Amino acid sequence: MESDCGEVTQLLRRWRAGDAEVEARLFELLIPDLHKIAERCFRREPAGNTLQPTALVNEAFIRLSKSKAVDWQDRGHFLAISARVMRAF
């Protein structure tokens, strides 16, 4: 996990610099954490919500991938911003 944290930080820096090739690997490493965040968001929602956790993760990642102004610091920073984006849906 610790090596993943370092890898995520490096991938985030490359991604911000415009290296689109790292996006798939970044998503692969972060999907478990993003899915946990999405599931927590849905616990507060009433039953019958049409958006599902996986769709929420995908939507959030798409929005974040378009946000070039964020200076990603590390995995924790990315996940914190991701949680904010998911709660905004």
Salt bridges, closest charged atoms under 4 A:
GLU7 OE2 - ARG25 NE 2.88
ASP19 OD2 - ARG14 NH2 2.81
GLU28 OE2 - ARG25 NH1 2.73
ASP33 OD2 - ARG75 NH2 2.94
GLU39 OE2 - HIS35 ND1 3.15
